[in-house]
Amino acid sequence: MNGDILVLNSGSSSIKFALYTAAREPARVLAGMISGIGAAPSFIAEDAEGRPVPAGLPTADAGAFTHETALARLCDWLASRGRSRNLLGAGHRVVHGGARHAEPLRLDADVLAALEQLVPMAPLHQPHNLAAVRVLMKLQPHLPQVACFDTAFHRTQPATAQNFALPREITAAGVRRYGFHGLSYEYIAGVLPRHLSGRADGRVIVAHLGAGASLCAMRGRRSVATTMGFTALEGLMMGTRSGSIDPGVLFYLMREQSMSPAAVEDLLYRRSGLFGVSGTSSDMRELLASRDPRAQEAIELFCYRAAREIGSLAAALGGLDALVFTAGIGERAAPVRAAICEQSGWLGVELDETANREHRALISAPGSKVTVCVIPTDEEIVIARHTFNLLKE
């Protein structure tokens, strides 16, 4: 099978893309992002070695730049580099697959309509993920497209870990814990043997810490429990999301503060988390550099919530053999890793402070009962692999 696979991760105001060779182990050819959709767009790209590739957008596009405009520009750009004729298929990150989809699948109009029904469960992501599919269907109607779900990795969890304490008819209607960041966890699970040797199949907690944040407990490199549930709002404190909150707070806001459901949703998804507590930023880098005491409070709360949930997942695993940090904050914020590890010391976590500061792959002290690693994630390669396998079939 000779050709390329396009990988897309479409958000509300940006489209991340990567181009891979179609092979059992795909190789990245190009990668980049079109951002500023709906405002003033920018287009950056790099080659396989990370060198910048010219990809500027005409200034005339800045007025009304939509997802359709962005994808059309991307297709034109790929054509200008001689890649569009080699395009065999496109793989998409789709955040929610619901209870039915535990594997990637080919997209058509019927599947797309079914996935639209899951928008209320992932309002920040699902509409934009599916918008890219629809646009590409319009621009290149004969191009095969594949959906890879962030929920699929967690379908291995036992029913006890997936169920809420609600009446059975509500559970049967689909109200259950799904979990997210599954593509990231799938990648980490695949590379654990390189980093943990015999402990790879043991009791491992992976901390995917970024603008969206969650933890996953693995045994045998399969998901046993995770912090996100019915939506990508539950669990850890995040960039702008509150994470878990007493449901009584929602009743109070609606009854006593006269907030509408839409206003409460906006509060919890877009105005809380690091941004809400600090009052200044959702970016951990800015908060770590700030002298504002509110920024420090936001960081402390973020670390406390993560350490507390690590304890919960360790209980689900019956102990802990390894802790892995990944994603933007997990890979780059040494002070955050240090604080979380310090608060997890009771589990046998001992940090090598020098290794942590230098962002080494192994950051636990030689005598630590728990191995602590930093492993960069790669969701795009997971999507490329799944897309290749489905196209081959």
Order of alpha helices (4+ residues) and beta strands (2+ residues): beta-beta-beta-beta-alpha-beta-beta-alpha-alpha-beta-alpha-alpha-alpha-beta-beta-beta-alpha-alpha-alpha-alpha-alpha-beta-alpha-alpha-alpha-beta-alpha
